[in-house]
Amino acid sequence: MLFAHDTEDALVTAAALINTAANGGEQLADDAELTRFLTEQQFSGSRTHDRTELDAVRQLRPRLRGIWTSDEATAAEELNALLREAGALPQLVKHDQWDWHIHAVAHEAPLQTRMGVEAAMALVDVVRGKQMDRLRVCAAEDCDAVLIDLSKNRSKRYCDTGNCANRAHVAAYRARLAEKAGD
């Protein structure tokens, strides 16, 4: 494990949140889709289930993507701003099926605040650990989804949103076959 369990979970969730708007799509079109996403990501806490909450979560995505694709200094500046705006105060907590981990805002804080701060706290560890190169954009030419490379050898190049890796491997295989046929 490269980072603490809660950091890795938060990074995966942040990437998944950003990717709900990848490739021109919209996977958070309504409250039911947001609820499904939160359930899949095991994200707990209070909810209002209204349009304001949905819009605020959707507005968080480009901000996180900007941090994801920025340099270290810019990421640090944006992360500090996000934490400052939320009035973050890190505390150790243990709840539900989760062992000790860090929450930096109250369980009752607005959903977008909790999501933003959780992502920011995880990304702080990425910056502090000089691991910004693990935050990537999918290598597929037709995909703009992001990914977190948690592999030991830093080899992950494709996102988990579709079949990007499979399509790239098939295309490379076909290119090799065509090259051999041309010999």
C-alpha positions as a Markdown table, in Angstrom:
| # | Residue | x | y | z |
|---|---|---|---|---|
| 1 | Met | 0.0 | 0.0 | 0.0 |
| 2 | Leu | 1.5 | 3.3 | -1.1 |
| 3 | Phe | -0.7 | 5.6 | 1.0 |
| 4 | Ala | -2.9 | 5.0 | 4.1 |
| 5 | His | -6.1 | 3.1 | 3.3 |
| 6 | Asp | -8.3 | 6.1 | 3.7 |
| 7 | Thr | -6.1 | 8.2 | 1.4 |
| 8 | Glu | -6.2 | 5.5 | -1.3 |
| 9 | Asp | -10.0 | 5.2 | -1.0 |
| 10 | Ala | -10.4 | 9.0 | -1.2 |
| 11 | Leu | -8.1 | 9.2 | -4.3 |
| 12 | Val | -10.1 | 6.5 | -6.1 |
| 13 | Thr | -13.3 | 8.3 | -5.1 |
| 14 | Ala | -12.0 | 11.6 | -6.3 |
| 15 | Ala | -11.0 | 10.1 | -9.7 |
| 16 | Ala | -14.4 | 8.4 | -10.0 |
| 17 | Leu | -16.1 | 11.8 | -9.2 |
| 18 | Ile | -14.1 | 13.6 | -11.8 |
| 19 | Asn | -14.8 | 10.8 | -14.3 |
| 20 | Thr | -18.6 | 11.2 | -13.9 |
| 21 | Ala | -18.1 | 14.0 | -16.4 |
| 22 | Ala | -15.4 | 12.4 | -18.6 |
| 23 | Asn | -15.5 | 12.3 | -22.4 |
| 24 | Gly | -18.4 | 14.8 | -22.5 |
| 25 | Gly | -20.7 | 12.5 | -20.6 |
| 26 | Glu | -22.8 | 13.3 | -17.5 |
| 27 | Gln | -23.2 | 10.4 | -15.0 |
| 28 | Leu | -24.7 | 12.7 | -12.3 |
| 29 | Ala | -27.8 | 13.9 | -14.1 |
| 30 | Asp | -30.1 | 13.6 | -11.1 |
| 31 | Asp | -30.2 | 12.8 | -7.4 |
| 32 | Ala | -30.7 | 9.1 | -8.0 |
| 33 | Glu | -27.5 | 8.9 | -10.0 |
| 34 | Leu | -25.7 | 10.9 | -7.2 |
| 35 | Thr | -27.1 | 8.5 | -4.6 |
| 36 | Arg | -26.0 | 5.5 | -6.6 |
| 37 | Phe | -22.5 | 7.0 | -7.0 |
| 38 | Leu | -22.2 | 7.7 | -3.2 |
| 39 | Thr | -23.4 | 4.2 | -2.4 |
| 40 | Glu | -20.8 | 2.6 | -4.8 |
| 41 | Gln | -18.1 | 4.8 | -3.3 |
| 42 | Gln | -19.3 | 4.0 | 0.3 |
| 43 | Phe | -19.5 | 7.8 | 1.0 |
| 44 | Ser | -21.6 | 8.5 | 4.1 |
| 45 | Gly | -22.9 | 11.6 | 5.9 |
| 46 | Ser | -25.9 | 13.9 | 5.7 |
| 47 | Arg | -27.7 | 14.7 | 2.5 |
| 48 | Thr | -30.2 | 17.2 | 1.3 |
| 49 | His | -31.1 | 15.4 | -1.9 |
| 50 | Asp | -32.0 | 18.6 | -3.6 |
| 51 | Arg | -30.8 | 20.3 | -6.9 |
| 52 | Thr | -28.5 | 22.7 | -5.0 |
| 53 | Glu | -26.6 | 19.7 | -3.6 |
| 54 | Leu | -26.4 | 18.0 | -7.0 |
| 55 | Asp | -25.2 | 21.2 | -8.7 |
| 56 | Ala | -22.6 | 21.8 | -6.0 |
| 57 | Val | -21.1 | 18.3 | -6.3 |
| 58 | Arg | -21.1 | 18.7 | -10.1 |
| 59 | Gln | -19.3 | 22.0 | -9.7 |
| 60 | Leu | -16.6 | 20.3 | -7.6 |
| 61 | Arg | -15.5 | 18.1 | -10.4 |
| 62 | Pro | -13.6 | 20.7 | -12.6 |
| 63 | Arg | -11.9 | 22.1 | -9.5 |
| 64 | Leu | -10.6 | 18.6 | -8.6 |
| 65 | Arg | -9.6 | 17.9 | -12.2 |
| 66 | Gly | -7.7 | 21.2 | -12.2 |
| 67 | Ile | -5.8 | 20.1 | -9.1 |
| 68 | Trp | -5.3 | 16.6 | -10.6 |
| 69 | Thr | -3.7 | 17.9 | -13.7 |
| 70 | Ser | -1.7 | 20.7 | -12.2 |
| 71 | Asp | 1.9 | 21.0 | -11.1 |
| 72 | Glu | 2.9 | 20.5 | -7.4 |
| 73 | Ala | 2.9 | 24.3 | -6.5 |
| 74 | Thr | -0.4 | 25.0 | -8.1 |
| 75 | Ala | -1.9 | 21.8 | -6.5 |
| 76 | Ala | -0.7 | 22.9 | -3.1 |
| 77 | Glu | -2.2 | 26.4 | -3.5 |
| 78 | Glu | -5.6 | 25.1 | -4.7 |
| 79 | Leu | -5.7 | 22.4 | -1.9 |
| 80 | Asn | -5.0 | 25.0 | 0.7 |
| 81 | Ala | -7.8 | 27.2 | -0.7 |
| 82 | Leu | -10.2 | 24.2 | -0.7 |
| 83 | Leu | -9.4 | 23.3 | 2.9 |
| 84 | Arg | -9.5 | 26.9 | 4.1 |
| 85 | Glu | -12.9 | 27.6 | 2.5 |
| 86 | Ala | -14.3 | 24.5 | 4.2 |
| 87 | Gly | -12.8 | 25.5 | 7.6 |
| 88 | Ala | -11.2 | 22.0 | 7.7 |
| 89 | Leu | -10.1 | 20.8 | 11.1 |
| 90 | Pro | -8.6 | 17.3 | 10.8 |
| 91 | Gln | -9.7 | 14.7 | 13.4 |
| 92 | Leu | -9.4 | 10.9 | 13.7 |
| 93 | Val | -12.7 | 9.1 | 13.5 |
| 94 | Lys | -13.9 | 5.5 | 13.4 |
| 95 | His | -17.4 | 4.7 | 12.0 |
| 96 | Asp | -19.4 | 2.1 | 10.2 |
| 97 | Gln | -17.0 | -0.5 | 8.7 |
| 98 | Trp | -14.1 | 2.0 | 8.5 |
| 99 | Asp | -11.2 | 1.8 | 10.9 |
| 100 | Trp | -9.4 | 4.9 | 12.1 |
| 101 | His | -9.2 | 7.6 | 9.4 |
| 102 | Ile | -9.2 | 11.3 | 9.1 |
| 103 | His | -12.3 | 13.6 | 8.7 |
| 104 | Ala | -11.6 | 17.3 | 8.4 |
| 105 | Val | -15.2 | 18.5 | 8.5 |
| 106 | Ala | -18.3 | 17.5 | 10.4 |
| 107 | His | -20.5 | 14.6 | 9.3 |
| 108 | Glu | -23.3 | 17.1 | 8.9 |
| 109 | Ala | -21.3 | 19.5 | 6.5 |
| 110 | Pro | -22.8 | 19.8 | 3.0 |
| 111 | Leu | -22.0 | 16.9 | 0.8 |
| 112 | Gln | -19.9 | 18.9 | -1.7 |
| 113 | Thr | -17.8 | 20.2 | 1.3 |
| 114 | Arg | -17.2 | 16.7 | 2.7 |
| 115 | Met | -16.4 | 15.3 | -0.8 |
| 116 | Gly | -14.0 | 18.2 | -1.6 |
| 117 | Val | -12.2 | 18.1 | 1.8 |
| 118 | Glu | -11.8 | 14.3 | 1.7 |
| 119 | Ala | -10.3 | 14.6 | -1.8 |
| 120 | Ala | -8.1 | 17.5 | -0.7 |
| 121 | Met | -6.8 | 15.7 | 2.4 |
| 122 | Ala | -5.9 | 12.7 | 0.2 |
| 123 | Leu | -4.3 | 14.9 | -2.4 |
| 124 | Val | -2.3 | 16.7 | 0.3 |
| 125 | Asp | -0.6 | 13.3 | 0.9 |
| 126 | Val | 0.1 | 13.0 | -2.8 |
| 127 | Val | 1.8 | 16.4 | -2.8 |
| 128 | Arg | 3.7 | 15.8 | 0.4 |
| 129 | Gly | 4.9 | 12.4 | -0.8 |
| 130 | Lys | 6.1 | 13.9 | -4.1 |
| 131 | Gln | 3.8 | 11.6 | -6.0 |
| 132 | Met | 2.0 | 14.0 | -8.3 |
| 133 | Asp | 3.1 | 11.8 | -11.3 |
| 134 | Arg | 0.7 | 9.2 | -10.0 |
| 135 | Leu | -2.2 | 11.5 | -10.9 |
| 136 | Arg | -2.8 | 11.0 | -14.6 |
| 137 | Val | -5.1 | 11.5 | -17.6 |
| 138 | Cys | -6.0 | 8.3 | -19.5 |
| 139 | Ala | -3.5 | 7.6 | -22.3 |
| 140 | Ala | -6.2 | 6.6 | -24.8 |
| 141 | Glu | -6.4 | 9.2 | -27.5 |
| 142 | Asp | -10.2 | 9.5 | -27.3 |
| 143 | Cys | -10.5 | 9.6 | -23.5 |
| 144 | Asp | -10.1 | 12.5 | -21.1 |
| 145 | Ala | -10.8 | 10.5 | -17.9 |
| 146 | Val | -8.4 | 10.7 | -15.0 |
| 147 | Leu | -6.8 | 7.9 | -13.0 |
| 148 | Ile | -4.7 | 7.3 | -9.9 |
| 149 | Asp | -1.7 | 5.0 | -10.5 |
| 150 | Leu | -1.3 | 3.0 | -7.3 |
| 151 | Ser | 0.8 | 0.3 | -8.9 |
| 152 | Lys | 4.3 | -0.3 | -7.5 |
| 153 | Asn | 6.0 | 0.1 | -10.9 |
| 154 | Arg | 4.0 | 3.2 | -11.9 |
| 155 | Ser | 2.7 | 1.5 | -15.0 |
| 156 | Lys | -1.0 | 2.2 | -15.1 |
| 157 | Arg | -1.8 | 4.3 | -18.2 |
| 158 | Tyr | -5.5 | 3.7 | -18.8 |
| 159 | Cys | -8.6 | 4.7 | -16.8 |
| 160 | Asp | -11.3 | 2.3 | -15.5 |
| 161 | Thr | -14.2 | 4.1 | -17.1 |
| 162 | Gly | -14.5 | 1.9 | -20.1 |
| 163 | Asn | -12.4 | -0.4 | -22.3 |
| 164 | Cys | -9.5 | 2.0 | -23.0 |
| 165 | Ala | -6.7 | -0.4 | -22.1 |
| 166 | Asn | -8.3 | -3.2 | -24.0 |
| 167 | Arg | -8.9 | -1.0 | -27.1 |
| 168 | Ala | -5.3 | 0.2 | -27.0 |
| 169 | His | -3.9 | -3.4 | -26.7 |
| 170 | Val | -6.1 | -4.6 | -29.6 |
| 171 | Ala | -5.1 | -1.7 | -31.8 |
| 172 | Ala | -1.4 | -2.4 | -31.0 |
| 173 | Tyr | -1.9 | -6.1 | -31.8 |
| 174 | Arg | -3.6 | -5.4 | -35.1 |
| 175 | Ala | -0.8 | -2.9 | -36.0 |
| 176 | Arg | 1.8 | -5.6 | -35.3 |
| 177 | Leu | -0.1 | -8.1 | -37.4 |
| 178 | Ala | -0.4 | -5.6 | -40.2 |
| 179 | Glu | 3.4 | -4.9 | -40.0 |
| 180 | Lys | 4.2 | -8.6 | -40.1 |
| 181 | Ala | 1.8 | -9.1 | -43.1 |
| 182 | Gly | 3.6 | -6.2 | -44.9 |
| 183 | Asp | 7.1 | -7.9 | -44.5 |
